[in-house]
Amino acid sequence: MRVISIIKQIIDLLVSVGESNWADTFTSFKLKLVNSDSENLQILRSDILGIYGGMGSFNDLVLYSEGQVLIRENQTLDKLRKELFEVLN
């Protein structure tokens, strides 16, 4: 499933830069996707899309290390964010 593949990439990226809160969120999504039946997939889809809106949302996340913006990692994150959003819509 393409969604799970993208989520795994997001988790790997977040873990690599020490962003444990969002990594935990996506790990939870991944586990739920793997263990969901078709009825729950629509609810889970809505839950994942819900993290894209509002203050402090996944869209607002900027990756830093030691006070420096991680340019390459943020570019990768932006790409993965867009891919996941497009796959879910």
Sequence and secondary structure as in RCSB ss.txt:
>XXXX:A:sequence
MRVISIIKQIIDLLVSVGESNWADTFTSFKLKLVNSDSENLQILRSDILGIYGGMGSFNDLVLYSEGQVLIRENQ
TLDKLRKELFEVLN
>XXXX:A:secstr
 HHHHHHHHHHHHHHHTT HHHHHHHHHHHHHHHT  HHHHHHHHHHHHHTTSSTT GGG   EETTEE HHHHH
HHHHHHHHHHHHH 
